[in-house]
Amino acid sequence: MPRLLAAAVVLALAAGPAWATSCPKHMKAIDEALAKNPQLSAEKMAEVRKLRAEGEAAHKAGKHDESLAALAKAEAALGIK
């Protein structure tokens, strides 16, 4: 049982950096999609840019769950899967 608990702790600690490194990948995907001038309304484009900025700010603050949530919304608006 102690080994199982120790393994779970190690996996949980290792997941943090994995989440952190995925934020830049999502930001890059959003940036690439924006560079292609997607056919979005001005309102929707402003929302995507706002979400992208919020995602980057949260990433830099170490709030990777918040970052990924904002970036996922931006990706959804752009049709990124």
C-alpha positions as CSV (number, residue, x, y, z in Angstrom):
1,M,0.0,0.0,0.0
2,P,2.8,2.5,0.8
3,R,4.4,1.9,-2.6
4,L,1.1,2.5,-4.3
5,L,0.6,5.8,-2.5
6,A,4.2,6.8,-3.3
7,A,3.7,6.1,-6.9
8,A,0.5,8.1,-7.0
9,V,2.3,11.1,-5.4
10,V,5.1,10.9,-7.9
11,L,2.6,10.7,-10.8
12,A,0.7,13.7,-9.5
13,L,3.9,15.8,-9.1
14,A,5.0,14.8,-12.6
15,A,1.7,15.9,-14.1
16,G,2.2,19.6,-13.2
17,P,5.1,20.1,-15.5
18,A,3.3,18.2,-18.3
19,W,0.4,20.6,-18.0
20,A,2.7,23.6,-18.0
21,T,4.4,22.5,-21.2
22,S,1.2,22.0,-23.1
23,C,0.1,25.6,-22.7
24,P,2.6,27.0,-25.2
25,K,1.6,24.3,-27.7
26,H,-2.0,25.5,-27.4
27,M,-1.0,29.1,-27.7
28,K,1.1,28.3,-30.8
29,A,-1.9,26.5,-32.4
30,I,-4.1,29.5,-31.7
31,D,-1.5,31.9,-33.1
32,E,-1.2,29.8,-36.3
33,A,-4.9,29.8,-36.8
34,L,-5.2,33.5,-36.3
35,A,-2.4,34.1,-38.8
36,K,-4.6,32.4,-41.4
37,N,-7.2,35.2,-41.0
38,P,-10.2,33.1,-40.0
39,Q,-13.6,34.2,-41.1
40,L,-14.9,35.3,-37.7
41,S,-17.0,38.3,-36.7
42,A,-15.1,41.2,-35.1
43,E,-16.8,40.3,-31.8
44,K,-15.7,36.7,-32.0
45,M,-12.2,37.6,-33.0
46,A,-11.9,40.0,-30.0
47,E,-13.1,37.2,-27.8
48,V,-10.5,34.7,-29.2
49,R,-7.7,37.3,-28.7
50,K,-8.9,38.0,-25.2
51,L,-9.0,34.3,-24.3
52,R,-5.5,33.8,-25.8
53,A,-4.1,36.7,-23.7
54,E,-5.8,35.3,-20.6
55,G,-4.4,31.9,-21.2
56,E,-0.9,33.3,-21.6
57,A,-1.2,35.4,-18.4
58,A,-2.5,32.4,-16.4
59,H,0.4,30.3,-17.8
60,K,3.0,32.8,-16.8
61,A,1.4,33.0,-13.3
62,G,1.6,29.2,-12.9
63,K,-2.1,28.7,-13.1
64,H,-2.1,26.1,-15.8
65,D,-5.6,24.7,-15.3
66,E,-6.9,28.3,-15.8
67,S,-4.6,28.7,-18.8
68,L,-5.8,25.5,-20.5
69,A,-9.4,26.4,-19.9
70,A,-9.1,29.8,-21.6
71,L,-7.0,28.4,-24.4
72,A,-9.5,25.6,-25.0
73,K,-12.3,28.1,-25.4
74,A,-10.2,30.1,-27.9
75,E,-9.4,26.9,-29.8
76,A,-13.1,25.9,-29.9
77,A,-14.0,29.3,-31.3
78,L,-11.4,28.8,-34.0
79,G,-12.4,25.2,-34.8
80,I,-9.1,23.8,-33.5
81,K,-9.5,20.2,-32.4
